[in-house]
Amino acid sequence: MIRILLAEDQIMVRQGLKMMIETDEEFRITGEADNGKEAVSLCENQMFDIAILDIRMPVMDGLEAAKVIQSRWPNTKVLVLTTFDDNQYVMEALRIGVSGYILKNADTESLLRSIRSALRGGLSIEDKVAAKVMPLLLNREERQEADPSLTSRERDILTCIGEGLSNNEIAERLAISVGTVKNNTSQILNKLELRDRTQLAIYAIRHNLV
């Protein structure tokens, strides 16, 4: 069973999301919160495999909650719920390093796919969100060439990460083991002095690897 924390201040929206998520028998909403502070409190008392947080909530918003959860419980993946006009919130979420961005009006298949991707270590961004946010991201600084110390294999893996692929998907595409992917990813993080896969994905986009 995959234990999921769902934080959304609109009760009807939360109930609808819960019904959609639990159509997959493996997924169970084992914690519900009305705001980010409640979400953090729940994490203090029970373990979750993934937290799904609305960006805009009272008391403590989803971004602040995501920062706390990722800092204190790094094994808990974080997805954020967003609306089509939340560009700046999503930009901040990118910097924090969450595992994905789900539109509130996403269909069940897209929602479940994003959850599975996050659990596999992938980065999931709704196409509509990516189409609006990526140009903003790229315009923040001129695109540059990648670090010349990166090996050909490391560049290939960075490209795959930039496309949002999981370790298993990268291994399959490049015909290498998952262990090799993990080892190379750790080496890339150290070499580029980056923190997580989200930052690697942003690096890949900004440095012409995607």
Secondary structure, DSSP 8 states (H G I E B T S, - for coil): -EEEEEE-S-HHHHHHHHHHHTTSTTEEEEEEESSHHHHHHHHHHS--SEEEEESS-SSS-HHHHHHHHHHH-TTSEEEEEE-TT-HHHHHHHHHHT-SEEEETT--HHHHHHHHHHHHTT--EE-HHHHHHHHHHHHHTS------TT--HHHHHHHHHHHTT--HHHHHHHHT--HHHHHHHHHHHHHHHT--SHHHHHHHHHHTT--
